[in-house]
């Protein structure tokens, strides 16, 4: 699964630390999400989408292998 | 938090009493050495745990952001997933180590009851896995 989290975060001029605080996760989790090493739970995905006023599918792009 | 603090202070006092009482009984009165060594050991463990807990309570009261940071680190979903994976790997490794120990003891001609005890521990491992699987299967 790809995601546009880094791009959206930078558009909003936020640091990984800021985003981590708002999402109540660790900064390492934000980093892993952005690098695509970790796929978020549905709850975290909703939280991220709600924070940026976007839909989940605008941020996370499902790709069939 | 206040109740937690009270309990920790009570346990701290108990720990100090056990430690000093146990050491006093061994060194001065020369009572049952094994029993009072255990009492002193329990006291030291209680002391260590309660001092840690009380320090945390006082530090977090003074710096509430630190507590929030620690909670975030602990409940972070990626960290939880990492912990689960680490536990799973540890589990598999420990089963391998148990088997290795049993075979080593077998070649060392160890007593049968020791081998059976180890085999029972391994068996319990399997039984507990099934019990917990069924328990969580009904809840997820």
N, CA and C atoms of all chains as a GROMACS GRO file, in nm:
protein
  615
    1UNK      N    1   0.086  -0.120   0.000
    1UNK     CA    2   0.000   0.000   0.000
    1UNK      C    3   0.089   0.125   0.000
    2UNK      N    4   0.060   0.214  -0.094
    2UNK     CA    5   0.134   0.341  -0.099
    2UNK      C    6   0.057   0.443  -0.016
    3UNK      N    7   0.126   0.552   0.020
    3UNK     CA    8   0.050   0.660   0.084
    3UNK      C    9   0.112   0.796   0.055
    4UNK      N   10   0.028   0.899   0.071
    4UNK     CA   11   0.072   1.036   0.042
    4UNK      C   12   0.093   1.114   0.171
    5UNK      N   13   0.121   1.042   0.277
    5UNK     CA   14   0.128   1.107   0.408
    5UNK      C   15   0.238   1.214   0.415
    6UNK      N   16   0.354   1.180   0.365
    6UNK     CA   17   0.467   1.274   0.372
    6UNK      C   18   0.435   1.401   0.292
    7UNK      N   19   0.380   1.379   0.173
    7UNK     CA   20   0.344   1.491   0.085
    7UNK      C   21   0.240   1.582   0.152
    8UNK      N   22   0.138   1.521   0.208
    8UNK     CA   23   0.031   1.599   0.274
    8UNK      C   24   0.085   1.671   0.397
    9UNK      N   25   0.168   1.600   0.473
    9UNK     CA   26   0.225   1.662   0.593
    9UNK      C   27   0.309   1.784   0.557
   10UNK      N   28   0.389   1.770   0.451
   10UNK     CA   29   0.475   1.882   0.412
   10UNK      C   30   0.393   1.999   0.358
   11UNK      N   31   0.283   1.966   0.289
   11UNK     CA   32   0.192   2.072   0.241
   11UNK      C   33   0.140   2.154   0.357
   12UNK      N   34   0.112   2.086   0.468
   12UNK     CA   35   0.059   2.153   0.588
   12UNK      C   36   0.170   2.212   0.675
   13UNK      N   37   0.294   2.202   0.627
   13UNK     CA   38   0.412   2.255   0.698
   13UNK      C   39   0.422   2.201   0.842
   14UNK      N   40   0.406   2.071   0.849
   14UNK     CA   41   0.416   2.007   0.981
   14UNK      C   42   0.542   1.920   0.983
   15UNK      N   43   0.595   1.903   1.104
   15UNK     CA   44   0.707   1.809   1.118
   15UNK      C   45   0.649   1.673   1.158
   16UNK      N   46   0.733   1.572   1.149
   16UNK     CA   47   0.686   1.438   1.191
   16UNK      C   48   0.648   1.439   1.339
   17UNK      N   49   0.724   1.516   1.416
   17UNK     CA   50   0.698   1.526   1.560
   17UNK      C   51   0.560   1.588   1.584
   18UNK      N   52   0.528   1.697   1.510
   18UNK     CA   53   0.397   1.762   1.527
   18UNK      C   54   0.284   1.664   1.496
   19UNK      N   55   0.302   1.593   1.384
   19UNK     CA   56   0.198   1.499   1.342
   19UNK      C   57   0.183   1.386   1.445
   20UNK      N   58   0.297   1.340   1.495
   20UNK     CA   59   0.294   1.232   1.595
   20UNK      C   60   0.216   1.276   1.720
   21UNK      N   61   0.239   1.400   1.763
   21UNK     CA   62   0.169   1.451   1.883
   21UNK      C   63   0.019   1.456   1.857
   22UNK      N   64  -0.019   1.508   1.738
   22UNK     CA   65  -0.162   1.520   1.707
   22UNK      C   66  -0.230   1.383   1.695
   23UNK      N   67  -0.155   1.286   1.643
   23UNK     CA   68  -0.214   1.152   1.626
   23UNK      C   69  -0.198   1.064   1.749
   24UNK      N   70  -0.122   1.115   1.846
   24UNK     CA   71  -0.092   1.040   1.969
   24UNK      C   72  -0.024   0.906   1.938
   25UNK      N   73   0.074   0.914   1.850
   25UNK     CA   74   0.160   0.798   1.822
   25UNK      C   75   0.305   0.844   1.833
   26UNK      N   76   0.398   0.751   1.824
   26UNK     CA   77   0.538   0.792   1.834
   26UNK      C   78   0.587   0.849   1.700
   27UNK      N   79   0.694   0.928   1.707
   27UNK     CA   80   0.747   0.987   1.583
   27UNK      C   81   0.797   0.877   1.489
   28UNK      N   82   0.848   0.770   1.547
   28UNK     CA   83   0.897   0.658   1.465
   28UNK      C   84   0.784   0.595   1.385
   29UNK      N   85   0.664   0.594   1.444
   29UNK     CA   86   0.549   0.537   1.372
   29UNK      C   87   0.516   0.622   1.250
   30UNK      N   88   0.519   0.755   1.269
   30UNK     CA   89   0.492   0.845   1.156
   30UNK      C   90   0.597   0.820   1.047
   31UNK      N   91   0.722   0.810   1.087
   31UNK     CA   92   0.831   0.786   0.992
   31UNK      C   93   0.808   0.654   0.916
   32UNK      N   94   0.774   0.548   0.991
   32UNK     CA   95   0.751   0.418   0.927
   32UNK      C   96   0.633   0.422   0.831
   33UNK      N   97   0.529   0.498   0.870
   33UNK     CA   98   0.412   0.511   0.782
   33UNK      C   99   0.452   0.578   0.652
   34UNK      N  100   0.527   0.686   0.666
   34UNK     CA  101   0.568   0.762   0.546
   34UNK      C  102   0.657   0.680   0.454
   35UNK      N  103   0.743   0.600   0.514
   35UNK     CA  104   0.834   0.517   0.432
   35UNK      C  105   0.764   0.393   0.376
   36UNK      N  106   0.640   0.370   0.421
   36UNK     CA  107   0.564   0.254   0.372
   36UNK      C  108   0.606   0.123   0.436
   37UNK      N  109   0.681   0.133   0.546
   37UNK     CA  110   0.725   0.010   0.613
   37UNK      C  111   0.616  -0.046   0.703
   38UNK      N  112   0.521   0.040   0.740
   38UNK     CA  113   0.416  -0.002   0.833
   38UNK      C  114   0.280   0.047   0.783
   39UNK      N  115   0.184  -0.045   0.780
   39UNK     CA  116   0.048  -0.007   0.740
   39UNK      C  117  -0.034   0.020   0.866
   40UNK      N  118  -0.104   0.133   0.869
   40UNK     CA  119  -0.175   0.168   0.994
   40UNK      C  120  -0.300   0.082   1.014
   41UNK      N  121  -0.347   0.080   1.138
   41UNK     CA  122  -0.475   0.014   1.166
   41UNK      C  123  -0.584   0.103   1.106
   42UNK      N  124  -0.703   0.049   1.096
   42UNK     CA  125  -0.814   0.126   1.038
   42UNK      C  126  -0.843   0.250   1.125
   43UNK      N  127  -0.826   0.234   1.257
   43UNK     CA  128  -0.850   0.346   1.349
   43UNK      C  129  -0.752   0.461   1.324
   44UNK      N  130  -0.625   0.424   1.310
   44UNK     CA  131  -0.524   0.527   1.286
   44UNK      C  132  -0.544   0.592   1.149
   45UNK      N  133  -0.582   0.510   1.051
   45UNK     CA  134  -0.607   0.564   0.917
   45UNK      C  135  -0.721   0.666   0.921
   46UNK      N  136  -0.827   0.634   0.996
   46UNK     CA  137  -0.939   0.728   1.010
   46UNK      C  138  -0.894   0.856   1.081
   47UNK      N  139  -0.810   0.838   1.182
   47UNK     CA  140  -0.761   0.952   1.259
   47UNK      C  141  -0.681   1.046   1.168
   48UNK      N  142  -0.596   0.987   1.085
   48UNK     CA  143  -0.513   1.066   0.993
   48UNK      C  144  -0.602   1.139   0.894
   49UNK      N  145  -0.699   1.065   0.837
   49UNK     CA  146  -0.790   1.125   0.738
   49UNK      C  147  -0.868   1.240   0.800
   50UNK      N  148  -0.916   1.220   0.921
   50UNK     CA  149  -0.995   1.322   0.990
   50UNK      C  150  -0.909   1.446   1.017
   51UNK      N  151  -0.786   1.422   1.055
   51UNK     CA  152  -0.695   1.533   1.087
   51UNK      C  153  -0.672   1.623   0.966
   52UNK      N  154  -0.657   1.562   0.849
   52UNK     CA  155  -0.630   1.640   0.727
   52UNK      C  156  -0.757   1.673   0.648
   53UNK      N  157  -0.873   1.639   0.703
   53UNK     CA  158  -1.003   1.663   0.635
   53UNK      C  159  -1.003   1.599   0.497
   54UNK      N  160  -0.957   1.476   0.490
   54UNK     CA  161  -0.954   1.404   0.363
   54UNK      C  162  -1.020   1.267   0.383
   55UNK      N  163  -1.038   1.196   0.271
   55UNK     CA  164  -1.088   1.059   0.285
   55UNK      C  165  -0.967   0.965   0.296
   56UNK      N  166  -0.989   0.849   0.354
   56UNK     CA  167  -0.877   0.754   0.370
   56UNK      C  168  -0.812   0.724   0.235
   57UNK      N  169  -0.898   0.704   0.133
   57UNK     CA  170  -0.842   0.666   0.001
   57UNK      C  171  -0.768   0.781  -0.067
   58UNK      N  172  -0.784   0.904  -0.014
   58UNK     CA  173  -0.704   1.015  -0.068
   58UNK      C  174  -0.561   1.010  -0.014
   59UNK      N  175  -0.544   0.943   0.097
   59UNK     CA  176  -0.412   0.936   0.161
   59UNK      C  177  -0.346   0.800   0.134
   60UNK      N  178  -0.423   0.695   0.154
   60UNK     CA  179  -0.366   0.560   0.137
   60UNK      C  180  -0.416   0.500   0.006
   61UNK      N  181  -0.322   0.458  -0.075
   61UNK     CA  182  -0.358   0.403  -0.207
   61UNK      C  183  -0.331   0.253  -0.208
   62UNK      N  184  -0.441   0.179  -0.224
   62UNK     CA  185  -0.426   0.032  -0.223
   62UNK      C  186  -0.380  -0.015  -0.360
   63UNK      N  187  -0.275  -0.095  -0.359
   63UNK     CA  188  -0.224  -0.149  -0.485
   63UNK      C  189  -0.225  -0.300  -0.480
   64UNK      N  190  -0.293  -0.362  -0.578
   64UNK     CA  191  -0.292  -0.508  -0.581
   64UNK      C  192  -0.159  -0.555  -0.635
   65UNK      N  193  -0.102  -0.656  -0.568
   65UNK     CA  194   0.032  -0.702  -0.612
   65UNK      C  195   0.022  -0.792  -0.734
   66UNK      N  196  -0.443   0.799   4.158
   66UNK     CA  197  -0.303   0.829   4.181
   66UNK      C  198  -0.269   0.833   4.330
   67UNK      N  199  -0.361   0.901   4.410
   67UNK     CA  200  -0.335   0.914   4.554
   67UNK      C  201  -0.339   0.778   4.621
   68UNK      N  202  -0.437   0.693   4.579
   68UNK     CA  203  -0.450   0.559   4.637
   68UNK      C  204  -0.327   0.475   4.600
   69UNK      N  205  -0.284   0.493   4.474
   69UNK     CA  206  -0.164   0.423   4.426
   69UNK      C  207  -0.044   0.460   4.512
   70UNK      N  208  -0.036   0.591   4.543
   70UNK     CA  209   0.076   0.641   4.624
   70UNK      C  210   0.072   0.580   4.764
   71UNK      N  211  -0.050   0.578   4.824
   71UNK     CA  212  -0.066   0.523   4.959
   71UNK      C  213  -0.022   0.376   4.962
   72UNK      N  214  -0.068   0.299   4.862
   72UNK     CA  215  -0.031   0.157   4.856
   72UNK      C  216   0.120   0.140   4.844
   73UNK      N  217   0.180   0.224   4.761
   73UNK     CA  218   0.325   0.214   4.743
   73UNK      C  219   0.400   0.247   4.871
   74UNK      N  220   0.349   0.345   4.947
   74UNK     CA  221   0.415   0.381   5.074
   74UNK      C  222   0.401   0.266   5.174
   75UNK      N  223   0.279   0.205   5.178
   75UNK     CA  224   0.258   0.090   5.270
   75UNK      C  225   0.355  -0.023   5.232
   76UNK      N  226   0.363  -0.052   5.102
   76UNK     CA  227   0.451  -0.161   5.057
   76UNK      C  228   0.598  -0.126   5.082
   77UNK      N  229   0.631   0.001   5.069
   77UNK     CA  230   0.769   0.046   5.095
   77UNK      C  231   0.807   0.018   5.241
   78UNK      N  232   0.714   0.055   5.332
   78UNK     CA  233   0.739   0.032   5.475
   78UNK      C  234   0.754  -0.118   5.502
   79UNK      N  235   0.662  -0.198   5.440
   79UNK     CA  236   0.670  -0.343   5.458
   79UNK      C  237   0.804  -0.397   5.406
   80UNK      N  238   0.847  -0.343   5.293
   80UNK     CA  239   0.974  -0.384   5.234
   80UNK      C  240   1.091  -0.356   5.326
   81UNK      N  241   1.092  -0.235   5.383
   81UNK     CA  242   1.202  -0.196   5.473
   81UNK      C  243   1.201  -0.286   5.598
   82UNK      N  244   1.078  -0.309   5.652
   82UNK     CA  245   1.066  -0.394   5.773
   82UNK      C  246   1.116  -0.535   5.743
   83UNK      N  247   1.072  -0.591   5.628
   83UNK     CA  248   1.114  -0.728   5.591
   83UNK      C  249   1.265  -0.734   5.574
   84UNK      N  250   1.321  -0.634   5.506
   84UNK     CA  251   1.464  -0.636   5.477
   84UNK      C  252   1.546  -0.628   5.608
   85UNK      N  253   1.512  -0.527   5.689
   85UNK     CA  254   1.589  -0.508   5.814
   85UNK      C  255   1.564  -0.625   5.909
   86UNK      N  256   1.436  -0.666   5.921
   86UNK     CA  257   1.402  -0.778   6.009
   86UNK      C  258   1.472  -0.905   5.967
   87UNK      N  259   1.469  -0.934   5.838
   87UNK     CA  260   1.534  -1.055   5.785
   87UNK      C  261   1.683  -1.054   5.811
   88UNK      N  262   1.748  -0.942   5.781
   88UNK     CA  263   1.894  -0.932   5.800
   88UNK      C  264   1.930  -0.940   5.948
   89UNK      N  265   1.846  -0.875   6.031
   89UNK     CA  266   1.869  -0.876   6.176
   89UNK      C  267   1.858  -1.019   6.229
   90UNK      N  268   1.753  -1.090   6.183
   90UNK     CA  269   1.732  -1.228   6.229
   90UNK      C  270   1.849  -1.318   6.190
   91UNK      N  271   1.907  -1.294   6.072
   91UNK     CA  272   2.019  -1.379   6.027
   91UNK      C  273   2.148  -1.343   6.103
   92UNK      N  274   2.177  -1.214   6.107
   92UNK     CA  275   2.308  -1.170   6.159
   92UNK      C  276   2.315  -1.168   6.312
   93UNK      N  277   2.208  -1.118   6.376
   93UNK     CA  278   2.216  -1.097   6.521
   93UNK      C  279   2.158  -1.215   6.600
   94UNK      N  280   2.034  -1.252   6.568
   94UNK     CA  281   1.971  -1.359   6.647
   94UNK      C  282   2.010  -1.498   6.594
   95UNK      N  283   2.058  -1.502   6.467
   95UNK     CA  284   2.099  -1.627   6.402
   95UNK      C  285   1.987  -1.731   6.401
   96UNK      N  286   1.871  -1.686   6.350
   96UNK     CA  287   1.757  -1.776   6.335
   96UNK      C  288   1.770  -1.850   6.201
   97UNK      N  289   1.664  -1.922   6.163
   97UNK     CA  290   1.662  -1.999   6.038
   97UNK      C  291   1.715  -1.916   5.920
   98UNK      N  292   1.834  -1.952   5.872
   98UNK     CA  293   1.904  -1.870   5.772
   98UNK      C  294   1.828  -1.864   5.639
   99UNK      N  295   1.783  -1.980   5.591
   99UNK     CA  296   1.714  -1.986   5.461
   99UNK      C  297   1.586  -1.904   5.462
  100UNK      N  298   1.505  -1.926   5.566
  100UNK     CA  299   1.375  -1.858   5.576
  100UNK      C  300   1.394  -1.706   5.581
  101UNK      N  301   1.485  -1.660   5.666
  101UNK     CA  302   1.500  -1.515   5.682
  101UNK      C  303   1.577  -1.451   5.565
  102UNK      N  304   1.656  -1.532   5.494
  102UNK     CA  305   1.718  -1.480   5.370
  102UNK      C  306   1.608  -1.450   5.270
  103UNK      N  307   1.508  -1.542   5.265
  103UNK     CA  308   1.397  -1.521   5.172
  103UNK      C  309   1.316  -1.398   5.212
  104UNK      N  310   1.295  -1.380   5.343
  104UNK     CA  311   1.221  -1.263   5.392
  104UNK      C  312   1.296  -1.134   5.352
  105UNK      N  313   1.427  -1.135   5.373
  105UNK     CA  314   1.507  -1.017   5.337
  105UNK      C  315   1.503  -0.992   5.186
  106UNK      N  316   1.508  -1.101   5.108
  106UNK     CA  317   1.504  -1.087   4.961
  106UNK      C  318   1.371  -1.027   4.917
  107UNK      N  319   1.261  -1.075   4.978
  107UNK     CA  320   1.128  -1.020   4.945
  107UNK      C  321   1.127  -0.870   4.979
  108UNK      N  322   1.184  -0.836   5.094
  108UNK     CA  323   1.192  -0.695   5.135
  108UNK      C  324   1.267  -0.610   5.034
  109UNK      N  325   1.380  -0.662   4.987
  109UNK     CA  326   1.462  -0.587   4.889
  109UNK      C  327   1.384  -0.567   4.758
  110UNK      N  328   1.315  -0.674   4.714
  110UNK     CA  329   1.236  -0.664   4.590
  110UNK      C  330   1.124  -0.560   4.607
  111UNK      N  331   1.053  -0.568   4.721
  111UNK     CA  332   0.945  -0.471   4.749
  111UNK      C  333   1.000  -0.328   4.749
  112UNK      N  334   1.115  -0.311   4.813
  112UNK     CA  335   1.178  -0.179   4.824
  112UNK      C  336   1.210  -0.125   4.684
  113UNK      N  337   1.268  -0.211   4.602
  113UNK     CA  338   1.308  -0.170   4.467
  113UNK      C  339   1.185  -0.128   4.384
  114UNK      N  340   1.081  -0.213   4.390
  114UNK     CA  341   0.960  -0.185   4.310
  114UNK      C  342   0.892  -0.057   4.356
  115UNK      N  343   0.876  -0.042   4.489
  115UNK     CA  344   0.802   0.075   4.539
  115UNK      C  345   0.881   0.204   4.519
  116UNK      N  346   1.014   0.197   4.534
  116UNK     CA  347   1.094   0.320   4.511
  116UNK      C  348   1.079   0.363   4.365
  117UNK      N  349   1.083   0.265   4.273
  117UNK     CA  350   1.065   0.296   4.131
  117UNK      C  351   0.928   0.359   4.107
  118UNK      N  352   0.822   0.294   4.163
  118UNK     CA  353   0.686   0.345   4.143
  118UNK      C  354   0.670   0.486   4.200
  119UNK      N  355   0.721   0.507   4.323
  119UNK     CA  356   0.706   0.639   4.387
  119UNK      C  357   0.782   0.746   4.309
  120UNK      N  358   0.902   0.710   4.261
  120UNK     CA  359   0.979   0.806   4.181
  120UNK      C  360   0.900   0.846   4.057
  121UNK      N  361   0.840   0.743   3.991
  121UNK     CA  362   0.759   0.771   3.872
  121UNK      C  363   0.642   0.864   3.906
  122UNK      N  364   0.574   0.833   4.018
  122UNK     CA  365   0.458   0.915   4.058
  122UNK      C  366   0.501   1.060   4.079
  123UNK      N  367   0.612   1.081   4.151
  123UNK     CA  368   0.658   1.219   4.179
  123UNK      C  369   0.706   1.288   4.051
  124UNK      N  370   0.778   1.216   3.967
  124UNK     CA  371   0.829   1.277   3.842
  124UNK      C  372   0.713   1.315   3.752
  125UNK      N  373   0.615   1.224   3.738
  125UNK     CA  374   0.503   1.251   3.648
  125UNK      C  375   0.412   1.362   3.700
  126UNK      N  376   0.410   1.376   3.834
  126UNK     CA  377   0.329   1.486   3.890
  126UNK      C  378   0.394   1.620   3.853
  127UNK      N  379   0.526   1.621   3.857
  127UNK     CA  380   0.598   1.745   3.827
  127UNK      C  381   0.605   1.772   3.676
  128UNK      N  382   0.620   1.665   3.598
  128UNK     CA  383   0.629   1.680   3.452
  128UNK      C  384   0.522   1.594   3.384
  129UNK      N  385   0.397   1.643   3.380
  129UNK     CA  386   0.288   1.561   3.324
  129UNK      C  387   0.309   1.524   3.176
  130UNK      N  388   0.382   1.610   3.103
  130UNK     CA  389   0.406   1.581   2.960
  130UNK      C  390   0.488   1.453   2.943
  131UNK      N  391   0.577   1.428   3.040
  131UNK     CA  392   0.660   1.307   3.034
  131UNK      C  393   0.573   1.182   3.043
  132UNK      N  394   0.469   1.190   3.129
  132UNK     CA  395   0.379   1.075   3.143
  132UNK      C  396   0.304   1.052   3.012
  133UNK      N  397   0.259   1.164   2.952
  133UNK     CA  398   0.186   1.151   2.826
  133UNK      C  399   0.275   1.087   2.720
  134UNK      N  400   0.401   1.133   2.716
  134UNK     CA  401   0.497   1.078   2.618
  134UNK      C  402   0.516   0.928   2.640
  135UNK      N  403   0.529   0.891   2.770
  135UNK     CA  404   0.553   0.749   2.801
  135UNK      C  405   0.431   0.666   2.762
  136UNK      N  406   0.310   0.720   2.792
  136UNK     CA  407   0.187   0.649   2.755
  136UNK      C  408   0.176   0.631   2.604
  137UNK      N  409   0.210   0.739   2.532
  137UNK     CA  410   0.204   0.732   2.385
  137UNK      C  411   0.300   0.624   2.335
  138UNK      N  412   0.421   0.623   2.389
  138UNK     CA  413   0.520   0.522   2.349
  138UNK      C  414   0.468   0.381   2.377
  139UNK      N  415   0.403   0.366   2.494
  139UNK     CA  416   0.358   0.233   2.535
  139UNK      C  417   0.239   0.186   2.452
  140UNK      N  418   0.141   0.275   2.431
  140UNK     CA  419   0.019   0.234   2.361
  140UNK      C  420   0.028   0.251   2.210
  141UNK      N  421   0.138   0.304   2.161
  141UNK     CA  422   0.157   0.323   2.018
  141UNK      C  423   0.133   0.189   1.946
  142UNK      N  424   0.048   0.193   1.841
  142UNK     CA  425   0.008   0.066   1.779
  142UNK      C  426   0.123  -0.007   1.711
  143UNK      N  427   0.220   0.069   1.658
  143UNK     CA  428   0.336   0.003   1.595
  143UNK      C  429   0.422  -0.065   1.702
  144UNK      N  430   0.439   0.004   1.814
  144UNK     CA  431   0.516  -0.057   1.924
  144UNK      C  432   0.448  -0.184   1.975
  145UNK      N  433   0.312  -0.179   1.983
  145UNK     CA  434   0.239  -0.298   2.027
  145UNK      C  435   0.261  -0.413   1.930
  146UNK      N  436   0.256  -0.381   1.800
  146UNK     CA  437   0.277  -0.485   1.698
  146UNK      C  438   0.418  -0.542   1.709
  147UNK      N  439   0.516  -0.453   1.733
  147UNK     CA  440   0.656  -0.497   1.749
  147UNK      C  441   0.668  -0.589   1.870
  148UNK      N  442   0.603  -0.547   1.981
  148UNK     CA  443   0.608  -0.629   2.103
  148UNK      C  444   0.550  -0.769   2.078
  149UNK      N  445   0.436  -0.772   2.004
  149UNK     CA  446   0.373  -0.901   1.975
  149UNK      C  447   0.464  -0.990   1.893
  150UNK      N  448   0.527  -0.930   1.791
  150UNK     CA  449   0.617  -1.009   1.706
  150UNK      C  450   0.736  -1.060   1.786
  151UNK      N  451   0.789  -0.972   1.872
  151UNK     CA  452   0.904  -1.010   1.954
  151UNK      C  453   0.866  -1.125   2.048
  152UNK      N  454   0.743  -1.117   2.106
  152UNK     CA  455   0.698  -1.224   2.196
  152UNK      C  456   0.685  -1.356   2.120
  153UNK      N  457   0.633  -1.348   1.999
  153UNK     CA  458   0.614  -1.469   1.919
  153UNK      C  459   0.748  -1.535   1.890
  154UNK      N  460   0.846  -1.453   1.851
  154UNK     CA  461   0.979  -1.507   1.821
  154UNK      C  462   1.044  -1.564   1.947
  155UNK      N  463   1.026  -1.493   2.060
  155UNK     CA  464   1.083  -1.540   2.186
  155UNK      C  465   1.024  -1.677   2.221
  156UNK      N  466   0.892  -1.686   2.200
  156UNK     CA  467   0.820  -1.811   2.225
  156UNK      C  468   0.880  -1.927   2.147
  157UNK      N  469   0.898  -1.904   2.018
  157UNK     CA  470   0.953  -2.009   1.931
  157UNK      C  471   1.095  -2.046   1.975
  158UNK      N  472   1.174  -1.943   2.006
  158UNK     CA  473   1.313  -1.969   2.047
  158UNK      C  474   1.316  -2.047   2.178
  159UNK      N  475   1.228  -2.009   2.272
  159UNK     CA  476   1.226  -2.076   2.402
  159UNK      C  477   1.188  -2.223   2.387
  160UNK      N  478   1.094  -2.253   2.295
  160UNK     CA  479   1.056  -2.393   2.272
  160UNK      C  480   1.176  -2.472   2.223
  161UNK      N  481   1.255  -2.410   2.135
  161UNK     CA  482   1.375  -2.475   2.083
  161UNK      C  483   1.474  -2.498   2.198
  162UNK      N  484   1.490  -2.397   2.283
  162UNK     CA  485   1.584  -2.408   2.396
  162UNK      C  486   1.539  -2.518   2.494
  163UNK      N  487   1.405  -2.523   2.520
  163UNK     CA  488   1.352  -2.629   2.609
  163UNK      C  489   1.389  -2.766   2.553
  164UNK      N  490   1.366  -2.784   2.422
  164UNK     CA  491   1.396  -2.914   2.360
  164UNK      C  492   1.544  -2.945   2.375
  165UNK      N  493   1.627  -2.846   2.349
  165UNK     CA  494   1.772  -2.864   2.359
  165UNK      C  495   1.811  -2.905   2.500
  166UNK      N  496   1.752  -2.839   2.600
  166UNK     CA  497   1.785  -2.870   2.741
  166UNK      C  498   1.743  -3.014   2.774
  167UNK      N  499   1.622  -3.052   2.726
  167UNK     CA  500   1.574  -3.189   2.755
  167UNK      C  501   1.669  -3.294   2.696
  168UNK      N  502   1.711  -3.271   2.570
  168UNK     CA  503   1.803  -3.368   2.508
  168UNK      C  504   1.939  -3.369   2.579
  169UNK      N  505   1.985  -3.251   2.619
  169UNK     CA  506   2.113  -3.244   2.690
  169UNK      C  507   2.105  -3.320   2.822
  170UNK      N  508   1.993  -3.299   2.894
  170UNK     CA  509   1.975  -3.368   3.023
  170UNK      C  510   1.966  -3.519   3.002
  171UNK      N  511   1.902  -3.557   2.891
  171UNK     CA  512   1.888  -3.699   2.859
  171UNK      C  513   2.026  -3.763   2.841
  172UNK      N  514   2.113  -3.695   2.768
  172UNK     CA  515   2.249  -3.748   2.744
  172UNK      C  516   2.336  -3.740   2.870
  173UNK      N  517   2.296  -3.654   2.962
  173UNK     CA  518   2.372  -3.644   3.088
  173UNK      C  519   2.322  -3.744   3.193
  174UNK      N  520   2.228  -3.828   3.149
  174UNK     CA  521   2.167  -3.927   3.240
  174UNK      C  522   2.103  -3.861   3.363
  175UNK      N  523   2.032  -3.755   3.338
  175UNK     CA  524   1.965  -3.685   3.450
  175UNK      C  525   1.849  -3.770   3.501
  176UNK      N  526   1.805  -3.740   3.622
  176UNK     CA  527   1.694  -3.816   3.680
  176UNK      C  528   1.568  -3.800   3.595
  177UNK      N  529   1.488  -3.905   3.597
  177UNK     CA  530   1.368  -3.907   3.513
  177UNK      C  531   1.272  -3.793   3.550
  178UNK      N  532   1.260  -3.765   3.680
  178UNK     CA  533   1.163  -3.662   3.722
  178UNK      C  534   1.202  -3.523   3.669
  179UNK      N  535   1.332  -3.499   3.652
  179UNK     CA  536   1.375  -3.369   3.596
  179UNK      C  537   1.332  -3.360   3.449
  180UNK      N  538   1.352  -3.472   3.376
  180UNK     CA  539   1.312  -3.475   3.235
  180UNK      C  540   1.161  -3.458   3.222
  181UNK      N  541   1.089  -3.529   3.310
  181UNK     CA  542   0.942  -3.520   3.304
  181UNK      C  543   0.894  -3.378   3.336
  182UNK      N  544   0.964  -3.315   3.431
  182UNK     CA  545   0.928  -3.178   3.469
  182UNK      C  546   0.945  -3.084   3.349
  183UNK      N  547   1.056  -3.100   3.279
  183UNK     CA  548   1.081  -3.016   3.161
  183UNK      C  549   0.980  -3.045   3.051
  184UNK      N  550   0.951  -3.176   3.033
  184UNK     CA  551   0.854  -3.216   2.930
  184UNK      C  552   0.716  -3.159   2.963
  185UNK      N  553   0.682  -3.160   3.094
  185UNK     CA  554   0.553  -3.105   3.138
  185UNK      C  555   0.547  -2.955   3.107
  186UNK      N  556   0.659  -2.886   3.131
  186UNK     CA  557   0.664  -2.742   3.104
  186UNK      C  558   0.638  -2.716   2.956
  187UNK      N  559   0.700  -2.800   2.871
  187UNK     CA  560   0.677  -2.785   2.726
  187UNK      C  561   0.533  -2.815   2.689
  188UNK      N  562   0.480  -2.920   2.753
  188UNK     CA  563   0.340  -2.957   2.728
  188UNK      C  564   0.245  -2.846   2.768
  189UNK      N  565   0.274  -2.786   2.884
  189UNK     CA  566   0.191  -2.674   2.934
  189UNK      C  567   0.192  -2.558   2.836
  190UNK      N  568   0.308  -2.539   2.776
  190UNK     CA  569   0.324  -2.432   2.677
  190UNK      C  570   0.223  -2.451   2.564
  191UNK      N  571   0.217  -2.575   2.515
  191UNK     CA  572   0.125  -2.606   2.405
  191UNK      C  573  -0.020  -2.590   2.449
  192UNK      N  574  -0.051  -2.642   2.570
  192UNK     CA  575  -0.189  -2.635   2.620
  192UNK      C  576  -0.231  -2.489   2.638
  193UNK      N  577  -0.142  -2.408   2.697
  193UNK     CA  578  -0.174  -2.266   2.718
  193UNK      C  579  -0.196  -2.194   2.586
  194UNK      N  580  -0.117  -2.230   2.485
  194UNK     CA  581  -0.133  -2.168   2.352
  194UNK      C  582  -0.273  -2.193   2.300
  195UNK      N  583  -0.319  -2.319   2.315
  195UNK     CA  584  -0.454  -2.354   2.265
  195UNK      C  585  -0.560  -2.280   2.345
  196UNK      N  586  -0.544  -2.278   2.479
  196UNK     CA  587  -0.643  -2.210   2.565
  196UNK      C  588  -0.654  -2.062   2.528
  197UNK      N  589  -0.538  -1.996   2.515
  197UNK     CA  590  -0.541  -1.852   2.482
  197UNK      C  591  -0.592  -1.826   2.341
  198UNK      N  592  -0.561  -1.918   2.250
  198UNK     CA  593  -0.612  -1.902   2.113
  198UNK      C  594  -0.765  -1.904   2.115
  199UNK      N  595  -0.820  -2.003   2.187
  199UNK     CA  596  -0.967  -2.013   2.195
  199UNK      C  597  -1.027  -1.892   2.265
  200UNK      N  598  -0.958  -1.845   2.370
  200UNK     CA  599  -1.006  -1.729   2.448
  200UNK      C  600  -1.016  -1.605   2.358
  201UNK      N  601  -0.908  -1.580   2.284
  201UNK     CA  602  -0.907  -1.458   2.201
  201UNK      C  603  -0.989  -1.474   2.074
  202UNK      N  604  -1.006  -1.600   2.031
  202UNK     CA  605  -1.087  -1.624   1.911
  202UNK      C  606  -1.230  -1.579   1.933
  203UNK      N  607  -1.279  -1.597   2.057
  203UNK     CA  608  -1.418  -1.560   2.088
  203UNK      C  609  -1.432  -1.410   2.106
  204UNK      N  610  -1.322  -1.341   2.128
  204UNK     CA  611  -1.330  -1.198   2.155
  204UNK      C  612  -1.290  -1.110   2.037
  205UNK      N  613  -1.242  -1.172   1.931
  205UNK     CA  614  -1.198  -1.089   1.816
  205UNK      C  615  -1.280  -1.120   1.691
   0.00000   0.00000   0.00000
